[in-house]
Amino acid sequence: MKVRVESSKLVKPFYGSGGADDRRTAEFVPLTVFDRVAEDAHFSAIFAYRPPTPPNSAFEKSLAAVLAVYREWAGRFGVDGDGNPVIVLNDEGVRFIEASVDSAHDEAVPREPSPAWLNLHPSKEEEIQELLQIQLTRFACGTLTVGHNAHHRVADGQGAFQFFAAWARACRAVSDDDPAPPLPAAPHDRAALFAPRRPPRCEFDHRRAEFCRKNTNPAVQTLDGASVGGNVVVHRAHFSKQFIGQLKAAAAGTGGDDRLRYSTFVCVMAQLWRAITRSRRVGGAASTHLRINVNGRARLVPPAPDDYSGNLILWAFPRATAEELVRRPVSYAAGLIERAVAGLDDRYFRSFIDFASTGAVEEEGLVPLVESNLVALSPHVDVYTWNRFPLKAMDFGGGGGNGNGGEPFYVVPSYFAMEGVVIIAPSFAEEGAIDAYVSLFEDNLASFVEECYSLDQHNLSGECAGEVVHPQNGGVFCNNKMDRVNDNAGDAQLLSGSSALSL
């Protein structure tokens, strides 16, 4: 796929409507304790739209208007007078690239994850100064893709998608006769939401969960006891609604106990964790953990605003030995995940705020535990979920959404080949289905696919007595007689969002 760049410019905030004058006087926004522990990297995603779509000028005008409210994205990183990290609100702008492809989208863009997807957002091969970069790519068939690089320390996944949804609403309202569309409400003051308690109450060990000493990051693995298979590839595992029902029934245990209903996320991730561990051939005594992004908005008491546009993520770490994980049923893995996520409650988030505000991080030379430049995470897995992001709200206008206005016909993370990263997202192919983007060593892929799409007798309340059907054709299932479980049971109690890496 040959992408031709037609233009590249900086789009700066437009204040003509007067709706953001109060924020225009601010000089900077301090990074919160949650911003500081986020990945120091840009993450990337791609939205795709069938024609007709608005002209590029509408995207540009509406972006300038929304940046007058979400000024952080047009700023740059810096420090205040005391040396604390901030976003300088200098209005230097967002990189805005217009590009084209001479062939049709469906001929040029691979359907499954591919390095070719990297051409649909601005390149990240060189150091990026802008906190947000946008690329509009128009294909000969009229299809449009909107790709972006957005820095993670400005916002987590939910915060970033809040911004993109606001941009989409503004774009639907804009026209050549109205260069200043209605502005959204101003974002919340991020610093005021997370004041530490006095005196501080640090009830948990944050030195190892969110921080580590410099150059001692335990995430940097030697891959002892794990299979190393050369090239890293990204595989999209599709879980049909029918298969998810089977997983939920299996996770409920042999009695189908309603009290043990787990969410879609928990069940899918339990299956993936076991399949990945088996495919890696990790030694039985080796410890493996998930690192799950947990959204704190609804967990704080009182809850943070759902439309808070910064970072509000911490991590849960369910752990097991490889032998336990693969020998015991999927209900065991599901229980580990649910208990670990449930442990990140208001007490935990408040304890983190207090610890990160005591000065211990600076005095002890601690650095964030997250790593965004590793090659492999084996035997561990990093998990990101997009399940509750407003993906269909990315409607910039037009009528190409198959009867759904200008909704995208897909939203995908970009290609990101770090072994051990998993992104779980709603499938655009089937309502209620899930797509999991899984990065693995190429030599482990065939084994993973076999394990991922199987429900054996250890998982189910009885032997698997029938044919296994590939999930692309209706889901893996057995002919056991099992009660179906409500597909939405428990979802509201668990993850309400997460960050999205450079995916």
N, C-alpha and C positions, 0 to 999 in steps of 0.2 A: 504494500500500500504506500503510494507516494503522496505525501501531504505537502501542499504548497502554501507557504505563509504569504498572505496577501498584505497584511499590515500588522504592526505591533505598536501599541501606544500605552500611556498611563492615563487611566480614567480617575479623575479626582472628584471629591464630593461637590454636589451642586446644592447651594443653599437658597436658591431662588424662592422656594415656597415659604421660607421663614420658620419651618417647623422644628428646626434643630438648633436655633440660635443659642439656647441655654447650654448645649454641649459644645458649641463652637468656641466658647471661652476657655474650656479646659485645656491644659497643656499636656497632660499625660494621664494614663490609667495605670495604677500599680498592678503588677501581677499578683494574684492571690496565691495562697499556699497550694491550692489545687492546680493553678496554672503552672507553678514552678516545678511540680513533679510530673507534668505531662511530657510526652515525647518531644524532644527538641528536633522536630522534623516536620516537613509538609506531608499531608496525606492527600491522596488523589482519588477522584471518582469521576464517572462519566454518565451523563444523562443523554438519552437518545429520543428523537421526536420525528414522527412522520410528517410530511407536508399536508397542508400549508402551515408555515410557522411565521412568526413575526420577523420583520427585517432586522438586520444587525443593529441598525440605528436605534430601534426600540429597546434592545438589550442594553446598549450603551447608555441611553438616556435614563432608563430606569435604574441601572446600576449606580450612576452618579447620584441620583436622588436618594437611594437607600443608603449609600455611603455617608450621606449627611447625618444619618441617625446612627448607623453602625460604624462610627469613625475609626474604631480599632483596626478594621481591615485595611484602611487606607493609610495607616500609620507605619511606624518602624520601631523595632526594639531599641531600647536604650536604657539609661540608668538615671535616677533622680539625684538630687544633691547629696544624698547620703550613700549613694552607690547601690541602691536597691533596684532590681530589674523592673522596668516599666514598658508600656507601649506609648511611644511619643506620638501625640495626635498632631502630626505635622501636615497631614493631608497630602502626602507625596503621591499617593494613588495606588491603584490596582493595575497590574499588567493585564491588558486586554488584547488578545491576538485573534485575528480573523484569518481563517485558512480554508482551503478547498481541496477536494479530491475529484479527479476527472471520471471516476467510475462510480457505479451504484454502491450504496452502503452494504447491501447484503452480499455483494460479490467481493468487496474489498475487506470487510471487517470479519474476522473469524468469529464464529458463533460461541466457541468455547474459549476459556482464558488463554491469552496468547501475548507474547511480547509486542505484537502489533498494536495492542491496545495502548501502549505507551505513546504512540503517535497522536492520540486523541486528546492529550492535555499537554501543557507546556513542558519542555524538557527540564529534568532535574539534575542533569549531568554537571552543571556548574553551580556555584554558590548563588543562592536566590536572595535578593534583597527585599523583594516585596513579600508581604505577609499573605497575600492572595494573588493568584494568577488565574486568568480565565482564557479558555480557547474555544471559539466557535468554529466548528468544521462543517462545511456544507458539501454534500455529495451531489453527483450528477443527477441522481434520482429525486433530489429535493429534500432528502433526509438531513437532519441537523443533529450533531452531537455537541453537547456543552460539557467540556472537561475542565477540571480545576485542580490546582495545588493550593491547599489551605494549611497554614501553620497550626500545629496542634496546641501550641501554648496560648493561642488566641481563644480557641474554643474546642470543646470535645465534640463528638459526633452530633449529639442532639443540639448543641449550641450552634454548630455550623449549619445544620439543616434548617434551624430556625431562620438563620440569615438568608439562606437560599430560598426558603418559602416566602419570606418577605420580599425578596427581589422578584420572584415570580409573580406575586400579587401586583407589585408595582408595574411590571412589564405588561401585564394584561390590561392595565388601566391607561398606559401611555399611548399616545398617537402623535403623528407629526404636528398636529395643531395644539397639542398639550405637552410641552416638553418637561413639565414638572408634575408627575403623577402624585396621588395622595401618599403621604408618608406613613409608615407604621409607627406604633408607639415606641418611645425611646427605650432602649434596654435598661435593665436595672443596674444600679451602682454595685459593681462586683465586690469592691473592697468592703462596703458596709454590711454585706450579708454574712461575713465570716469572722466576726470579732471573737478573739479568744476569751475564755472565762478568766476571772481574777478571783482567787488564785487559780492557776492552771491545774487541770486534773488529767494527767497522762496515764490512762489506765491500761494501755496496750503497748506492745513492743513495736514501735514504728521504725526503729533503727534497722530492722531487717525486712519489714514488709514493704515500706515505701522508699527507704533509703539504704545506702551502704557506704562504706568508706571508699574513697577514691581508689581506683585500680584494684578493688577486691570484689567486683560484681560477680555474684554467684551465677548470674545468667550466662556468663561466658563459659561455655562448656568445652570439655575435651571429648565429649561423646563416648565416654567409657561405657561399655556394655551395650552400645547401640549400633545399629547398622548404618554405615555411611555409604551412600549410593551415588556419588558424583553430582550430576546436574540437579538443580532444584526446579521442579515444575509445579504449576498450580492446576488443581483438578476441581471442577465443579461437581459436587455430589448433590443430586436432586432427591429430595425426600417428598414423596407424594402425600397428600392428605390421608390417604388410606394407610400408607405405611406408618405415618406418625400416630394414627390411631392404634396400630398394632404395638408400636413402641410404648405408648402410654399404658396399654393394658399389661404389657410385660413388666414395665417398671412398677406397676401397682402391686406386684408380688403374686404368689400362687393363689391367693384367695381373692384377687381382684378388689382389695380393700379400698373403698372410696376415700378413706382417710389418707391414703398414700398417693393421691393423684398428684402428678408432677406436671409442670408446664411443658409446653412444646420445646422451649429452649433447653430445659434440663434433660429431657428425654433424648433429643437429638444430640446434645453434647455428650451425654453418657455413652451413646452408641459410637460417636466419633472418637472419643478418648480411648475406648477399648480397641477399636479398629486400628487407630494410628499406632498404639502401643504394640499390638500384635504384628503389624506390618513392619515396624522398625526392628523387630526381634530383640527387644530390650531384655537384658538379663533378669531373671526372676526376682532377685533380691534388690535390684535397683529401684530407687524411689522415683516416682514420676508425679508431677503436679500440673494442674491447670492454673493459668493466671487469667482470671476472668474480670473484665472491666465491669464495675458495679456503679450504677448511676445513683448519686446521693440525693437528688432533688426531692423525691418522695420519702426518703428515709430520715431526713432531718426533722426535728420537732421544734417549732412548726416547720412545715415543708418549705423548701425554697420554691420560688415561682417556677412553674413548669416551662415558661418561656425564657428562663435565665439563659443568657447567650455566651457564658464563659465556660470554664472547665469545672466539673463537679463529679469527678471520678476517683474511686479508689479500687483496690483489687482484692479479690477473694482467691484463696489458694487451696482448693481441695487436693489432698495427697493420698497416695497409696503406693504399695510396692507393685511392680509390674505383674508379679505372680498373682497377687490378690485381685488385681483389676481384671485380668483376662480369665481367671479361673471362676470368679464369682459372677452372678447374673447381673444384667444391666440395672436391676433395681439397686444393687450395691453402689454402683457408680453414681446413679441418680441421687441416692441419699447423701453421698459425700458432697456432691455439688450443691444440693439444696441447703444442707447445714452450713457449708462454708459461706454461701451467699447470704443466708439469713443472719450470720454473725456480724455482718457489716450494717449495724443499726445506728440509731442516733448517737448512742454512747461511743461507738467506734469513731464515727466521723467527727464528733466533738473532741474526742481525745486526740485525733490527728491534728485538728486545727490548733489545739493548745500546744502540742509538742512542736509543731512546725513554727510556732510563734514565740517560743521560749528563747531562741538564739542558739539552741543546742546544735542545730544543723550547721550553722556557720562556725561555731566554736570547735566542733569536732571534725570539721572538714567532710561532712556527709554530702553525698550527691544522690540524685534520684536513681532508683533502681532500674527504671525502664531503659531498654537499649533498643535503638532503631537501626543499627548498622551491623548486626550480627549476620552470619551466614546460616547458622543452624541453632535450634533450641533443644534438640533431642537430648534427653528423654522427656522434655517438658513440652507444653503446648500453650500458646498465647491465644486467647479467645476474645473476639469482638462480635457484638451482635447489633444488627440494624433492625431488629424485628419491630421496634416501636417508633422508628423514625418516620416522619411524614413523607414518604417517598412519592406518593401520588400527588402530593401538594406541590410538586415541582412543575406546575402547569404555567408556562410562560405565555400562553395564548395560542391561537390558531385552532385548527379543527382536525388534527391528524391523529387523535388519540383513540381511534376505533370506536367512535361514538361517545367517548368520555372527554370531550373538549380537547384541550391540548396536553393531556397527561402524557408522560414519557412512556414509550413501549418497553424500555428497560432502564434500570439504574444499577450500575455495577461498580464494584471497587476496581481500580486499575490493577494491572498485573504487578504482583509484588512477591518475588521469589525468595522469601526468608523461610527456610524449613521450620515447620512447626507452628506456623500462623494459620488460624482458622477464622473466617468471617462468616457469620450466619445472617442471612437476609431473606426477606419474603420473596417468593418466586413470582415473577411476572407471567409465568406460563400457566399457573393454576392457582386459584384462590385457596388459601389455607395451606399451600405447600411451602417448602423451605428449600433454598439453595445454600449449600455450604461451600465456600471457596477454601480449599485445603492445600497448603504448600508442603510438598514432600520431596524427598530424594526420588529421582526417577526410577531407581532400582526397586523402590518399595511400593510403587504406585499400583502394580497389578495385584499385589497381596492386599493392599488397602481396599481396593474396589471390591474384591471378593469378600473381605471381612465386613466392610461397611454395609453391603447389601445382603446381609444374611441375618436371619433370626433363628438361632439354634435352640436346642432343647434346654440349654442352660438359661436362656433368656425368657422362655415362655412357661406358662403353666401347663406343661405337657409337651409331648414330642411334636416336632414339626412334621405333620403328616402329609403335606401336599407339595405342589409345585411352587418353586420360588420364581416370581415374575420380576423382571427388571423394572426399576422404579420409573424409567422414562415411559413405560407402558402401563402405568396404573399403580406402581408401587410394589415393593417386595412384600409378599405376604405368604402365609401358610394357610392350609385349609382347616386349621383348628377352629372349633366353635368358640369364639371369644366375644364377650360383650364389648361393644364399642365404647370408648371413653370420650366424653365431651371434649372437642378439640381445643376449647378455650379455657378449660379448667385450670385454675391456678396461675394463669399468665400474669394477672394484675399484681400478684403478690411478689413476683420475682423481678428480674431485670427490666427496668423501664427505659433502657438506652445504654449506650456505651460510646466510647471513642471509636474512631475508625482510623487505623494506621494508614500508611501510604499504600492504599489498596485500591 
